[in-house]
Structure formats: C-alpha cells, structure tokens
Amino acid sequence: MVANNGDPPLLLHNSGNNGNHFLNFKLVGTKTNRDAMGARIRILAGGISQIREIEGGGSYLSQSDLRAKLWPGKSRSC
C-alpha cells in the first residue's frame, strides 16, 4: 500500500512467482526500548550471511519501517 499526500491510496501486488523466499521480523523490546532499536538479526542461508539492524528515523510525515526484512533467496533452511 502506498499513500502519497494528496493522492488516493495505491495497492501494489507482485504476482511473480520466482520461487524466492523472504523473512520478515517484527521485534518487540521491553520497558524503555519497546521498538527494539539497535537490535541486530543475522541469518546464514545458501552460504550468504545477511544482517539487519532495527533503526528509527524518517522524514516529514513519515516513519521508517521497524520490521527487519531478509531475503534468503531459494534457500529453504537458515
């Protein structure tokens, strides 16, 4: 879903089926760090290591996505 200021919402759909996989993590901290800022996620899949760090920020009328997305490709085990 894309929502641009002053425009109607736009729904994008990827109908491709290329066999690739992705992982999406929403981390939840406790007490003072509820959004898990600074947390790191590392996966090793298909001999490739990927690291994502949860970081905040954004711009005017926006917020960075607090979920961590990783793409292990066609690998079925991490």
PyMOL Python script that loads the backbone (N, CA, C, O; Angstrom):
from pymol import cmd

cmd.read_pdbstr("""\
ATOM      1  N   MET A   1       0.842  -1.148   0.000  1.00  0.00           N
ATOM      2  CA  MET A   1       0.000   0.000   0.000  1.00  0.00           C
ATOM      3  C   MET A   1       0.901   1.229   0.000  1.00  0.00           C
ATOM      4  O   MET A   1       1.809   1.344   0.824  1.00  0.00           O
ATOM      5  N   VAL A   2       0.648   2.133  -0.917  1.00  0.00           N
ATOM      6  CA  VAL A   2       1.383   3.390  -0.996  1.00  0.00           C
ATOM      7  C   VAL A   2       0.381   4.516  -0.793  1.00  0.00           C
ATOM      8  O   VAL A   2      -0.642   4.588  -1.475  1.00  0.00           O
ATOM      9  N   ALA A   3       0.693   5.398   0.159  1.00  0.00           N
ATOM     10  CA  ALA A   3      -0.189   6.533   0.426  1.00  0.00           C
ATOM     11  C   ALA A   3       0.619   7.812   0.275  1.00  0.00           C
ATOM     12  O   ALA A   3       1.390   8.172   1.165  1.00  0.00           O
ATOM     13  N   ASN A   4       0.448   8.491  -0.836  1.00  0.00           N
ATOM     14  CA  ASN A   4       1.107   9.770  -1.072  1.00  0.00           C
ATOM     15  C   ASN A   4       0.181  10.891  -0.642  1.00  0.00           C
ATOM     16  O   ASN A   4      -1.031  10.826  -0.846  1.00  0.00           O
ATOM     17  N   ASN A   5       0.758  11.908  -0.053  1.00  0.00           N
ATOM     18  CA  ASN A   5      -0.014  13.046   0.437  1.00  0.00           C
ATOM     19  C   ASN A   5      -0.799  13.698  -0.705  1.00  0.00           C
ATOM     20  O   ASN A   5      -0.217  14.116  -1.706  1.00  0.00           O
ATOM     21  N   GLY A   6      -2.118  13.782  -0.548  1.00  0.00           N
ATOM     22  CA  GLY A   6      -2.964  14.410  -1.558  1.00  0.00           C
ATOM     23  C   GLY A   6      -3.409  13.489  -2.683  1.00  0.00           C
ATOM     24  O   GLY A   6      -4.155  13.918  -3.562  1.00  0.00           O
ATOM     25  N   ASP A   7      -2.969  12.228  -2.680  1.00  0.00           N
ATOM     26  CA  ASP A   7      -3.357  11.265  -3.718  1.00  0.00           C
ATOM     27  C   ASP A   7      -4.146  10.123  -3.096  1.00  0.00           C
ATOM     28  O   ASP A   7      -4.033   9.879  -1.894  1.00  0.00           O
ATOM     29  N   PRO A   8      -4.947   9.417  -3.898  1.00  0.00           N
ATOM     30  CA  PRO A   8      -5.648   8.244  -3.356  1.00  0.00           C
ATOM     31  C   PRO A   8      -4.647   7.124  -3.079  1.00  0.00           C
ATOM     32  O   PRO A   8      -3.585   7.091  -3.699  1.00  0.00           O
ATOM     33  N   PRO A   9      -4.961   6.207  -2.162  1.00  0.00           N
ATOM     34  CA  PRO A   9      -4.075   5.077  -1.869  1.00  0.00           C
ATOM     35  C   PRO A   9      -3.874   4.208  -3.111  1.00  0.00           C
ATOM     36  O   PRO A   9      -4.769   4.082  -3.947  1.00  0.00           O
ATOM     37  N   LEU A  10      -2.691   3.616  -3.215  1.00  0.00           N
ATOM     38  CA  LEU A  10      -2.354   2.756  -4.341  1.00  0.00           C
ATOM     39  C   LEU A  10      -1.892   1.411  -3.794  1.00  0.00           C
ATOM     40  O   LEU A  10      -0.954   1.350  -3.000  1.00  0.00           O
ATOM     41  N   LEU A  11      -2.547   0.337  -4.219  1.00  0.00           N
ATOM     42  CA  LEU A  11      -2.171  -1.000  -3.781  1.00  0.00           C
ATOM     43  C   LEU A  11      -1.310  -1.653  -4.852  1.00  0.00           C
ATOM     44  O   LEU A  11      -1.738  -1.792  -5.998  1.00  0.00           O
ATOM     45  N   LEU A  12      -0.099  -2.053  -4.484  1.00  0.00           N
ATOM     46  CA  LEU A  12       0.811  -2.732  -5.403  1.00  0.00           C
ATOM     47  C   LEU A  12       0.798  -4.222  -5.089  1.00  0.00           C
ATOM     48  O   LEU A  12       0.757  -4.613  -3.922  1.00  0.00           O
ATOM     49  N   HIS A  13       0.832  -5.050  -6.121  1.00  0.00           N
ATOM     50  CA  HIS A  13       0.815  -6.503  -5.948  1.00  0.00           C
ATOM     51  C   HIS A  13       1.855  -7.134  -6.855  1.00  0.00           C
ATOM     52  O   HIS A  13       1.865  -6.895  -8.063  1.00  0.00           O
ATOM     53  N   ASN A  14       2.726  -7.937  -6.274  1.00  0.00           N
ATOM     54  CA  ASN A  14       3.730  -8.653  -7.045  1.00  0.00           C
ATOM     55  C   ASN A  14       3.182 -10.042  -7.353  1.00  0.00           C
ATOM     56  O   ASN A  14       3.131 -10.897  -6.469  1.00  0.00           O
ATOM     57  N   SER A  15       2.775 -10.272  -8.585  1.00  0.00           N
ATOM     58  CA  SER A  15       2.187 -11.558  -8.958  1.00  0.00           C
ATOM     59  C   SER A  15       3.228 -12.527  -9.508  1.00  0.00           C
ATOM     60  O   SER A  15       2.880 -13.621  -9.952  1.00  0.00           O
ATOM     61  N   GLY A  16       4.488 -12.140  -9.481  1.00  0.00           N
ATOM     62  CA  GLY A  16       5.554 -13.030  -9.957  1.00  0.00           C
ATOM     63  C   GLY A  16       5.763 -14.187  -8.998  1.00  0.00           C
ATOM     64  O   GLY A  16       5.593 -14.029  -7.789  1.00  0.00           O
ATOM     65  N   ASN A  17       6.119 -15.314  -9.509  1.00  0.00           N
ATOM     66  CA  ASN A  17       6.383 -16.492  -8.684  1.00  0.00           C
ATOM     67  C   ASN A  17       7.763 -17.015  -9.048  1.00  0.00           C
ATOM     68  O   ASN A  17       7.895 -17.995  -9.781  1.00  0.00           O
ATOM     69  N   ASN A  18       8.794 -16.347  -8.524  1.00  0.00           N
ATOM     70  CA  ASN A  18      10.154 -16.731  -8.879  1.00  0.00           C
ATOM     71  C   ASN A  18      10.754 -17.765  -7.926  1.00  0.00           C
ATOM     72  O   ASN A  18      11.904 -18.164  -8.111  1.00  0.00           O
ATOM     73  N   GLY A  19      10.011 -18.206  -6.917  1.00  0.00           N
ATOM     74  CA  GLY A  19      10.493 -19.240  -6.010  1.00  0.00           C
ATOM     75  C   GLY A  19      11.393 -18.720  -4.903  1.00  0.00           C
ATOM     76  O   GLY A  19      11.879 -19.507  -4.092  1.00  0.00           O
ATOM     77  N   ASN A  20      11.625 -17.429  -4.849  1.00  0.00           N
ATOM     78  CA  ASN A  20      12.453 -16.875  -3.774  1.00  0.00           C
ATOM     79  C   ASN A  20      11.625 -16.721  -2.508  1.00  0.00           C
ATOM     80  O   ASN A  20      10.399 -16.617  -2.554  1.00  0.00           O
ATOM     81  N   HIS A  21      12.317 -16.709  -1.386  1.00  0.00           N
ATOM     82  CA  HIS A  21      11.665 -16.596  -0.085  1.00  0.00           C
ATOM     83  C   HIS A  21      12.116 -15.316   0.601  1.00  0.00           C
ATOM     84  O   HIS A  21      13.135 -14.735   0.230  1.00  0.00           O
ATOM     85  N   PHE A  22      11.358 -14.875   1.605  1.00  0.00           N
ATOM     86  CA  PHE A  22      11.800 -13.767   2.438  1.00  0.00           C
ATOM     87  C   PHE A  22      11.344 -13.997   3.870  1.00  0.00           C
ATOM     88  O   PHE A  22      10.377 -14.716   4.125  1.00  0.00           O
ATOM     89  N   LEU A  23      12.048 -13.381   4.787  1.00  0.00           N
ATOM     90  CA  LEU A  23      11.703 -13.438   6.200  1.00  0.00           C
ATOM     91  C   LEU A  23      11.433 -12.016   6.656  1.00  0.00           C
ATOM     92  O   LEU A  23      12.142 -11.089   6.265  1.00  0.00           O
ATOM     93  N   ASN A  24      10.424 -11.843   7.473  1.00  0.00           N
ATOM     94  CA  ASN A  24      10.051 -10.533   7.964  1.00  0.00           C
ATOM     95  C   ASN A  24       9.925 -10.632   9.482  1.00  0.00           C
ATOM     96  O   ASN A  24       9.116 -11.411   9.987  1.00  0.00           O
ATOM     97  N   PHE A  25      10.718  -9.851  10.211  1.00  0.00           N
ATOM     98  CA  PHE A  25      10.723  -9.894  11.667  1.00  0.00           C
ATOM     99  C   PHE A  25      10.213  -8.587  12.237  1.00  0.00           C
ATOM    100  O   PHE A  25      10.617  -7.513  11.793  1.00  0.00           O
ATOM    101  N   LYS A  26       9.330  -8.670  13.217  1.00  0.00           N
ATOM    102  CA  LYS A  26       8.901  -7.508  13.991  1.00  0.00           C
ATOM    103  C   LYS A  26       9.324  -7.782  15.425  1.00  0.00           C
ATOM    104  O   LYS A  26       8.704  -8.584  16.124  1.00  0.00           O
ATOM    105  N   LEU A  27      10.382  -7.110  15.857  1.00  0.00           N
ATOM    106  CA  LEU A  27      10.914  -7.327  17.196  1.00  0.00           C
ATOM    107  C   LEU A  27      10.218  -6.403  18.185  1.00  0.00           C
ATOM    108  O   LEU A  27       9.883  -5.263  17.865  1.00  0.00           O
ATOM    109  N   VAL A  28      10.008  -6.915  19.389  1.00  0.00           N
ATOM    110  CA  VAL A  28       9.382  -6.135  20.437  1.00  0.00           C
ATOM    111  C   VAL A  28      10.271  -6.213  21.666  1.00  0.00           C
ATOM    112  O   VAL A  28      10.553  -7.299  22.173  1.00  0.00           O
ATOM    113  N   GLY A  29      10.711  -5.058  22.141  1.00  0.00           N
ATOM    114  CA  GLY A  29      11.551  -4.994  23.330  1.00  0.00           C
ATOM    115  C   GLY A  29      10.702  -4.865  24.583  1.00  0.00           C
ATOM    116  O   GLY A  29       9.488  -5.067  24.551  1.00  0.00           O
ATOM    117  N   THR A  30      11.352  -4.527  25.677  1.00  0.00           N
ATOM    118  CA  THR A  30      10.649  -4.353  26.945  1.00  0.00           C
ATOM    119  C   THR A  30      10.977  -2.997  27.542  1.00  0.00           C
ATOM    120  O   THR A  30      12.011  -2.405  27.232  1.00  0.00           O
ATOM    121  N   LYS A  31      10.126  -2.527  28.368  1.00  0.00           N
ATOM    122  CA  LYS A  31      10.260  -1.282  29.119  1.00  0.00           C
ATOM    123  C   LYS A  31      10.706  -0.105  28.270  1.00  0.00           C
ATOM    124  O   LYS A  31       9.897   0.437  27.517  1.00  0.00           O
ATOM    125  N   THR A  32      11.963   0.310  28.361  1.00  0.00           N
ATOM    126  CA  THR A  32      12.397   1.557  27.728  1.00  0.00           C
ATOM    127  C   THR A  32      12.714   1.430  26.249  1.00  0.00           C
ATOM    128  O   THR A  32      12.854   2.454  25.579  1.00  0.00           O
ATOM    129  N   ASN A  33      12.834   0.236  25.710  1.00  0.00           N
ATOM    130  CA  ASN A  33      13.177   0.052  24.295  1.00  0.00           C
ATOM    131  C   ASN A  33      12.135  -0.836  23.623  1.00  0.00           C
ATOM    132  O   ASN A  33      12.471  -1.892  23.087  1.00  0.00           O
ATOM    133  N   ARG A  34      10.899  -0.423  23.648  1.00  0.00           N
ATOM    134  CA  ARG A  34       9.802  -1.234  23.121  1.00  0.00           C
ATOM    135  C   ARG A  34       9.932  -1.573  21.642  1.00  0.00           C
ATOM    136  O   ARG A  34       9.458  -2.623  21.207  1.00  0.00           O
ATOM    137  N   ASP A  35      10.565  -0.703  20.865  1.00  0.00           N
ATOM    138  CA  ASP A  35      10.709  -0.947  19.425  1.00  0.00           C
ATOM    139  C   ASP A  35      11.976  -1.699  19.072  1.00  0.00           C
ATOM    140  O   ASP A  35      12.279  -1.875  17.891  1.00  0.00           O
ATOM    141  N   ALA A  36      12.724  -2.146  20.070  1.00  0.00           N
ATOM    142  CA  ALA A  36      13.949  -2.938  19.875  1.00  0.00           C
ATOM    143  C   ALA A  36      14.996  -2.199  19.048  1.00  0.00           C
ATOM    144  O   ALA A  36      15.722  -2.821  18.272  1.00  0.00           O
ATOM    145  N   MET A  37      15.080  -0.882  19.205  1.00  0.00           N
ATOM    146  CA  MET A  37      16.066  -0.085  18.466  1.00  0.00           C
ATOM    147  C   MET A  37      17.478  -0.597  18.742  1.00  0.00           C
ATOM    148  O   MET A  37      17.849  -0.838  19.890  1.00  0.00           O
ATOM    149  N   GLY A  38      18.248  -0.756  17.686  1.00  0.00           N
ATOM    150  CA  GLY A  38      19.628  -1.212  17.814  1.00  0.00           C
ATOM    151  C   GLY A  38      19.792  -2.723  17.780  1.00  0.00           C
ATOM    152  O   GLY A  38      20.917  -3.216  17.700  1.00  0.00           O
ATOM    153  N   ALA A  39      18.693  -3.469  17.840  1.00  0.00           N
ATOM    154  CA  ALA A  39      18.791  -4.930  17.787  1.00  0.00           C
ATOM    155  C   ALA A  39      19.267  -5.356  16.402  1.00  0.00           C
ATOM    156  O   ALA A  39      18.937  -4.714  15.404  1.00  0.00           O
ATOM    157  N   ARG A  40      20.043  -6.436  16.339  1.00  0.00           N
ATOM    158  CA  ARG A  40      20.539  -6.962  15.062  1.00  0.00           C
ATOM    159  C   ARG A  40      20.041  -8.380  14.850  1.00  0.00           C
ATOM    160  O   ARG A  40      19.973  -9.183  15.781  1.00  0.00           O
ATOM    161  N   ILE A  41      19.697  -8.667  13.608  1.00  0.00           N
ATOM    162  CA  ILE A  41      19.283 -10.008  13.205  1.00  0.00           C
ATOM    163  C   ILE A  41      20.267 -10.466  12.149  1.00  0.00           C
ATOM    164  O   ILE A  41      20.564  -9.734  11.206  1.00  0.00           O
ATOM    165  N   ARG A  42      20.781 -11.700  12.312  1.00  0.00           N
ATOM    166  CA  ARG A  42      21.720 -12.259  11.331  1.00  0.00           C
ATOM    167  C   ARG A  42      21.222 -13.628  10.902  1.00  0.00           C
ATOM    168  O   ARG A  42      20.874 -14.460  11.741  1.00  0.00           O
ATOM    169  N   ILE A  43      21.187 -13.863   9.584  1.00  0.00           N
ATOM    170  CA  ILE A  43      20.864 -15.193   9.072  1.00  0.00           C
ATOM    171  C   ILE A  43      21.991 -15.637   8.151  1.00  0.00           C
ATOM    172  O   ILE A  43      22.692 -14.814   7.561  1.00  0.00           O
ATOM    173  N   LEU A  44      22.151 -16.926   8.040  1.00  0.00           N
ATOM    174  CA  LEU A  44      23.085 -17.531   7.098  1.00  0.00           C
ATOM    175  C   LEU A  44      22.269 -18.493   6.255  1.00  0.00           C
ATOM    176  O   LEU A  44      21.757 -19.486   6.771  1.00  0.00           O
ATOM    177  N   ALA A  45      22.142 -18.213   4.975  1.00  0.00           N
ATOM    178  CA  ALA A  45      21.320 -19.034   4.083  1.00  0.00           C
ATOM    179  C   ALA A  45      22.018 -19.143   2.739  1.00  0.00           C
ATOM    180  O   ALA A  45      22.418 -18.133   2.160  1.00  0.00           O
ATOM    181  N   GLY A  46      22.163 -20.348   2.248  1.00  0.00           N
ATOM    182  CA  GLY A  46      22.797 -20.550   0.955  1.00  0.00           C
ATOM    183  C   GLY A  46      24.242 -20.068   0.939  1.00  0.00           C
ATOM    184  O   GLY A  46      24.751 -19.664  -0.107  1.00  0.00           O
ATOM    185  N   GLY A  47      24.904 -20.107   2.088  1.00  0.00           N
ATOM    186  CA  GLY A  47      26.293 -19.674   2.174  1.00  0.00           C
ATOM    187  C   GLY A  47      26.466 -18.159   2.215  1.00  0.00           C
ATOM    188  O   GLY A  47      27.592 -17.664   2.157  1.00  0.00           O
ATOM    189  N   ILE A  48      25.358 -17.417   2.315  1.00  0.00           N
ATOM    190  CA  ILE A  48      25.419 -15.959   2.352  1.00  0.00           C
ATOM    191  C   ILE A  48      24.884 -15.479   3.696  1.00  0.00           C
ATOM    192  O   ILE A  48      23.816 -15.900   4.140  1.00  0.00           O
ATOM    193  N   SER A  49      25.640 -14.594   4.334  1.00  0.00           N
ATOM    194  CA  SER A  49      25.240 -14.020   5.606  1.00  0.00           C
ATOM    195  C   SER A  49      24.560 -12.669   5.366  1.00  0.00           C
ATOM    196  O   SER A  49      25.040 -11.856   4.576  1.00  0.00           O
ATOM    197  N   GLN A  50      23.442 -12.440   6.053  1.00  0.00           N
ATOM    198  CA  GLN A  50      22.745 -11.161   5.965  1.00  0.00           C
ATOM    199  C   GLN A  50      22.500 -10.646   7.379  1.00  0.00           C
ATOM    200  O   GLN A  50      22.143 -11.413   8.274  1.00  0.00           O
ATOM    201  N   ILE A  51      22.695  -9.349   7.573  1.00  0.00           N
ATOM    202  CA  ILE A  51      22.475  -8.715   8.871  1.00  0.00           C
ATOM    203  C   ILE A  51      21.568  -7.509   8.671  1.00  0.00           C
ATOM    204  O   ILE A  51      21.751  -6.728   7.738  1.00  0.00           O
ATOM    205  N   ARG A  52      20.587  -7.367   9.559  1.00  0.00           N
ATOM    206  CA  ARG A  52      19.737  -6.184   9.568  1.00  0.00           C
ATOM    207  C   ARG A  52      19.733  -5.626  10.978  1.00  0.00           C
ATOM    208  O   ARG A  52      19.725  -6.376  11.954  1.00  0.00           O
ATOM    209  N   GLU A  53      19.740  -4.311  11.080  1.00  0.00           N
ATOM    210  CA  GLU A  53      19.678  -3.642  12.370  1.00  0.00           C
ATOM    211  C   GLU A  53      18.411  -2.791  12.418  1.00  0.00           C
ATOM    212  O   GLU A  53      18.089  -2.087  11.461  1.00  0.00           O
ATOM    213  N   ILE A  54      17.700  -2.862  13.539  1.00  0.00           N
ATOM    214  CA  ILE A  54      16.487  -2.076  13.698  1.00  0.00           C
ATOM    215  C   ILE A  54      16.899  -0.636  14.006  1.00  0.00           C
ATOM    216  O   ILE A  54      17.597  -0.371  14.984  1.00  0.00           O
ATOM    217  N   GLU A  55      16.460   0.270  13.166  1.00  0.00           N
ATOM    218  CA  GLU A  55      16.784   1.680  13.378  1.00  0.00           C
ATOM    219  C   GLU A  55      15.572   2.535  13.073  1.00  0.00           C
ATOM    220  O   GLU A  55      14.781   2.215  12.186  1.00  0.00           O
ATOM    221  N   GLY A  56      15.433   3.606  13.801  1.00  0.00           N
ATOM    222  CA  GLY A  56      14.302   4.505  13.625  1.00  0.00           C
ATOM    223  C   GLY A  56      14.662   5.639  12.685  1.00  0.00           C
ATOM    224  O   GLY A  56      15.696   5.625  12.016  1.00  0.00           O
ATOM    225  N   GLY A  57      13.809   6.581  12.658  1.00  0.00           N
ATOM    226  CA  GLY A  57      14.060   7.745  11.819  1.00  0.00           C
ATOM    227  C   GLY A  57      12.984   7.901  10.779  1.00  0.00           C
ATOM    228  O   GLY A  57      11.973   7.198  10.782  1.00  0.00           O
ATOM    229  N   GLY A  58      13.217   8.810   9.915  1.00  0.00           N
ATOM    230  CA  GLY A  58      12.245   9.077   8.881  1.00  0.00           C
ATOM    231  C   GLY A  58      12.404  10.494   8.391  1.00  0.00           C
ATOM    232  O   GLY A  58      13.490  11.073   8.423  1.00  0.00           O
ATOM    233  N   SER A  59      11.343  11.012   7.957  1.00  0.00           N
ATOM    234  CA  SER A  59      11.345  12.335   7.363  1.00  0.00           C
ATOM    235  C   SER A  59      10.012  12.986   7.687  1.00  0.00           C
ATOM    236  O   SER A  59       9.242  12.462   8.492  1.00  0.00           O
ATOM    237  N   TYR A  60       9.739  14.101   7.078  1.00  0.00           N
ATOM    238  CA  TYR A  60       8.498  14.815   7.312  1.00  0.00           C
ATOM    239  C   TYR A  60       7.292  13.920   6.981  1.00  0.00           C
ATOM    240  O   TYR A  60       7.189  13.391   5.874  1.00  0.00           O
ATOM    241  N   LEU A  61       6.404  13.760   7.934  1.00  0.00           N
ATOM    242  CA  LEU A  61       5.199  12.941   7.793  1.00  0.00           C
ATOM    243  C   LEU A  61       5.498  11.485   7.447  1.00  0.00           C
ATOM    244  O   LEU A  61       4.702  10.843   6.761  1.00  0.00           O
ATOM    245  N   SER A  62       6.631  10.952   7.908  1.00  0.00           N
ATOM    246  CA  SER A  62       6.951   9.553   7.601  1.00  0.00           C
ATOM    247  C   SER A  62       7.669   8.902   8.778  1.00  0.00           C
ATOM    248  O   SER A  62       8.111   9.579   9.706  1.00  0.00           O
ATOM    249  N   GLN A  63       7.775   7.601   8.724  1.00  0.00           N
ATOM    250  CA  GLN A  63       8.469   6.810   9.731  1.00  0.00           C
ATOM    251  C   GLN A  63       9.094   5.618   9.028  1.00  0.00           C
ATOM    252  O   GLN A  63       8.460   4.994   8.177  1.00  0.00           O
ATOM    253  N   SER A  64      10.333   5.298   9.379  1.00  0.00           N
ATOM    254  CA  SER A  64      10.975   4.121   8.814  1.00  0.00           C
ATOM    255  C   SER A  64      10.256   2.866   9.300  1.00  0.00           C
ATOM    256  O   SER A  64       9.734   2.831  10.415  1.00  0.00           O
ATOM    257  N   ASP A  65      10.236   1.852   8.466  1.00  0.00           N
ATOM    258  CA  ASP A  65       9.635   0.572   8.835  1.00  0.00           C
ATOM    259  C   ASP A  65      10.500  -0.073   9.913  1.00  0.00           C
ATOM    260  O   ASP A  65      11.706  -0.232   9.723  1.00  0.00           O
ATOM    261  N   LEU A  66       9.904  -0.443  11.032  1.00  0.00           N
ATOM    262  CA  LEU A  66      10.655  -1.036  12.133  1.00  0.00           C
ATOM    263  C   LEU A  66      10.790  -2.549  11.995  1.00  0.00           C
ATOM    264  O   LEU A  66      11.385  -3.200  12.854  1.00  0.00           O
ATOM    265  N   ARG A  67      10.244  -3.110  10.921  1.00  0.00           N
ATOM    266  CA  ARG A  67      10.416  -4.545  10.685  1.00  0.00           C
ATOM    267  C   ARG A  67      11.738  -4.782   9.962  1.00  0.00           C
ATOM    268  O   ARG A  67      12.208  -3.925   9.214  1.00  0.00           O
ATOM    269  N   ALA A  68      12.326  -5.937  10.189  1.00  0.00           N
ATOM    270  CA  ALA A  68      13.563  -6.317   9.502  1.00  0.00           C
ATOM    271  C   ALA A  68      13.213  -7.351   8.440  1.00  0.00           C
ATOM    272  O   ALA A  68      12.642  -8.399   8.741  1.00  0.00           O
ATOM    273  N   LYS A  69      13.562  -7.044   7.200  1.00  0.00           N
ATOM    274  CA  LYS A  69      13.273  -7.952   6.085  1.00  0.00           C
ATOM    275  C   LYS A  69      14.582  -8.538   5.560  1.00  0.00           C
ATOM    276  O   LYS A  69      15.546  -7.813   5.312  1.00  0.00           O
ATOM    277  N   LEU A  70      14.600  -9.862   5.397  1.00  0.00           N
ATOM    278  CA  LEU A  70      15.779 -10.544   4.863  1.00  0.00           C
ATOM    279  C   LEU A  70      15.333 -11.467   3.744  1.00  0.00           C
ATOM    280  O   LEU A  70      14.247 -12.042   3.809  1.00  0.00           O
ATOM    281  N   TRP A  71      16.156 -11.614   2.724  1.00  0.00           N
ATOM    282  CA  TRP A  71      15.840 -12.404   1.546  1.00  0.00           C
ATOM    283  C   TRP A  71      16.831 -13.536   1.381  1.00  0.00           C
ATOM    284  O   TRP A  71      17.901 -13.325   0.810  1.00  0.00           O
ATOM    285  N   PRO A  72      16.510 -14.751   1.867  1.00  0.00           N
ATOM    286  CA  PRO A  72      17.418 -15.874   1.689  1.00  0.00           C
ATOM    287  C   PRO A  72      17.358 -16.504   0.301  1.00  0.00           C
ATOM    288  O   PRO A  72      18.008 -17.523   0.068  1.00  0.00           O
ATOM    289  N   GLY A  73      16.605 -15.934  -0.616  1.00  0.00           N
ATOM    290  CA  GLY A  73      16.544 -16.456  -1.982  1.00  0.00           C
ATOM    291  C   GLY A  73      15.798 -17.771  -2.051  1.00  0.00           C
ATOM    292  O   GLY A  73      14.717 -17.910  -1.479  1.00  0.00           O
ATOM    293  N   LYS A  74      16.368 -18.734  -2.748  1.00  0.00           N
ATOM    294  CA  LYS A  74      15.718 -20.034  -2.916  1.00  0.00           C
ATOM    295  C   LYS A  74      16.053 -21.014  -1.787  1.00  0.00           C
ATOM    296  O   LYS A  74      15.510 -22.118  -1.740  1.00  0.00           O
ATOM    297  N   SER A  75      16.944 -20.612  -0.882  1.00  0.00           N
ATOM    298  CA  SER A  75      17.326 -21.493   0.226  1.00  0.00           C
ATOM    299  C   SER A  75      16.121 -21.784   1.109  1.00  0.00           C
ATOM    300  O   SER A  75      15.322 -20.892   1.395  1.00  0.00           O
ATOM    301  N   ARG A  76      15.993 -23.038   1.540  1.00  0.00           N
ATOM    302  CA  ARG A  76      14.852 -23.424   2.368  1.00  0.00           C
ATOM    303  C   ARG A  76      15.250 -23.580   3.833  1.00  0.00           C
ATOM    304  O   ARG A  76      14.394 -23.853   4.674  1.00  0.00           O
ATOM    305  N   SER A  77      16.520 -23.415   4.149  1.00  0.00           N
ATOM    306  CA  SER A  77      16.948 -23.534   5.551  1.00  0.00           C
ATOM    307  C   SER A  77      17.880 -22.397   5.890  1.00  0.00           C
ATOM    308  O   SER A  77      18.744 -22.019   5.099  1.00  0.00           O
ATOM    309  N   CYS A  78      17.691 -21.859   7.076  1.00  0.00           N
ATOM    310  CA  CYS A  78      18.542 -20.759   7.566  1.00  0.00           C
ATOM    311  C   CYS A  78      19.246 -21.204   8.812  1.00  0.00           C
ATOM    312  O   CYS A  78      20.014 -20.438   9.394  1.00  0.00           O
TER     313      CYS A  78
END
""", "prot")
cmd.dss("prot")
cmd.show_as("cartoon", "prot")
cmd.util.cbc("prot")
cmd.orient("prot")
